Amino acid sequence: MVIQNTAATTAPALCNITQQVKQAVAQSGVREGVCVVCSKSPTAGVLVTSFWDPLGHEDILDDLERIFPPRTNYAWQGAPEAAAAHSAAALCGRPLDFIIQEGELVLGHSQGIYLLDPMGGRDIPYAVTCL
């Protein structure tokens, strides 16, 4: 079973999708296995980071913008922001795997699952499946 969902952003952001993923695990009925979360956008990635300090999320976004600034000399001929977002999403990764143990998603005590949207102002489609 694959669950399709979207996360809406108004600005560059890390969108917390942890609860939606946990819900997908519960709905799947899988007791022991793997949960795969995948961004369906080439300009958005999936990552795991702490939910304790949202300022750390700003640091991640700032670092990615320093590494991949919007610039006009990308080989890709689209908008500079989209070109930079392609690179940031590729670095973070589009699919991410998680262990399911005793019907629960295995995460560290302060870990959350996030969609990275380096561009903002759009709906990011993603899919979750449990095997």
Secondary structure, DSSP 8 states (H G I E B T S, - for coil): -EEEEEEE-SSSEEEE-HHHHHHHHHHHT-SEEEEEEEE-STT-EEEEEESS-HHHHHHHHHHHHHHS---TT-SS-S-HHHHHHHHHHHHH-SEEEEEEETTEE---TTEEEEEEESS-SSEEEEEEEE-
